[in-house]
Amino acid sequence: MTDSYISFTRSNIKKTLISSFVFGACLFSGALHAQTVSMDFSNEYNANSIHAQGDSYFIERVRELTDGSVNITLHTGGALGFNSGDHFYAVADGAVEIADTLSGTMSGIDPIFLLSSLPFIVDGVDDARRLYEIAKPHYEAVFEDNDQILLYASPWPASGVWSKTAINSQADLRNLRIRTFDRNGTETFRNVGAAPVSLSWGDVVPQLATGGITAVLTSAEAGANGSFWEHQDHFAAIQYAIPLNMVHMNKRAFDRLDAAQQSAVLEAARLTDLHNWKAVETRTEENYQTLNQHNVTINDPVSSELFDALSQAASSVVENWLNSTGDRGQAIFAEFRGE
């Protein structure tokens, strides 16, 4: 074997080793890059809420499906300084990558977001889910037009009225300073003779503590999370609506993920959607157990007099929504009602 052959062989081996090292380093570098993807997720409710629990489920599924290459940090209780009313533009502008937002707070963007909180439209969770599926393409279109994507819905248990004294009739609502969570509730309770005040979640407990409001339109769930029994002794299950929160993501942040990560995020969202609708089915029963432990009087079902008065007060609210949404609203209602 000649010296020139040995030199040539050593040279090739050296080149092969260098090439392998460079290729391996590139793969390692790519893996490191993938593992450094991180995002913030804003939620104004506390960590024990059904929404925060659903969001934690989503984050865990993303972590599993991406082998830890996408790291999402959930900030509950409005820790980032955003409430639902801020979320739409905060996500659109990239101030936060993902947010869990009460749908009705986005009605200024598009009235379609008031659909889930229209009073006395759905009769239970199955109805609410079917209405969401029918309207989902319309929600997605609005988010898409604003550089965002809809990931999944986060339904509330049915809304009722928390109060200091029992609510049994329309007379008990007259001049009641009640917190509402969007335009639908404000109009409905004004029509029935109450004195509604629209407040974001973060302002509710302080207003209860100072006497700024004496009642709250929200679910047994929200009241339990906010320890309302410190200020309120009664919950009337009027079955007002099953409103939705919506979890939406900045489109540029989504596009920065590689194809596998994007698929994982969408699959995690699909699984979370299924999880959330299943979780809400039994949540009210669980909440009632907590309320009973704290001596809250539960009025369920409410009197027909009270229900009929609220239903009548809500009729103009539904009509106004249909007028504001035009053909979209009419088409959604027609499909929902099987017309």
Steps between C-alpha positions, in 0.01 A plus 500: 500500500652829388545806716286703256211252534519508879507880493198507266305259723578695815393818325164349398439364851577841644259669256231243579541554874489877458190478281330270750590733785365801313179316406452379855566846635235641265249243621588574860474870435159450337382296797615769736325762292175302505521457877529874556157588355308667782170684523289684757131424556273754674192409704323745734341228716665319789690174473209291639250620238367265236667718238847496655471125548410459133791722398738295716370187327578657161851599609570148622378347172723741304796404716436129444437527126809714437728306736546818697609710203218753553491653847183694589469688829149562632451827690174490700322768696586767244865480608623648171282807548242398240131420551262359242424847366869545416572159356385533141738782411775374732509173305461671162795728580714218639514643853402150612495191279186325632200615707182356652231763440137540601327509163260788569787738576590480131160623382654835403711310247203311361148437643538132413682466833176571690337184367586265787370743764165565334254431783280191507603372155657168599357227718803333653859421409419291192305790351780743579758275336290457187453876473877549532575247226253671266649843564865392520588588136376854561713533813802365315453748216508799736815377672664428165422852379683629807820291474387239751376143510226351717637203694206380708191599699481511877132485608365627830236319703162670471479857631283587797461786747700530820341736752485607862131420527280246323395567139159341448308743279534796267433730796822373662696619194365855502788750540738215583862613450610190312829439324465380140781370279402633158248705302241220489475479876496875548207540260306203638519610862427862414186380321386314811544803724841436656794742510772302318870588505737338249825401672803292411568206728787667685269779619220281634623404847625852583160641401322240713722581795434874477128471423532636148291203385264276694458215250698325227394331178739206471517126555519300820849418376620858493343577836670200658836606356448851635378384844183701450354357820706763681261759353198311357266244657284400202537354153203493259552252216313690229680305222565828326761377251806276460748763381833414347854605553714463190868418490677675215860519383711755315536379140861614466594304811328195354676544165840510673449141615620223271246277326513226766453750781208664323330163456560424867348830613190445287461144624538615860231761434266235359550279804449794737176596329368148565629512857339837578154408376515177700620680815219757499231229506556417867644828623179653634433197720854527639456875556172441687681273744744782572219754539316271744815471709499878533128530577401667175127467429450358151177580317485232229267496318378857523133593491320514167413863576866598521600294197218636286579861593867458405414314179269780393766759582748306285290491182615841378861405574479204264325709236764771521776242460336354191473848349866575576630178346275496192513192281762331719279505807192391308691209344638387838156510661338323207747211522483489879121483495494251214313733269 
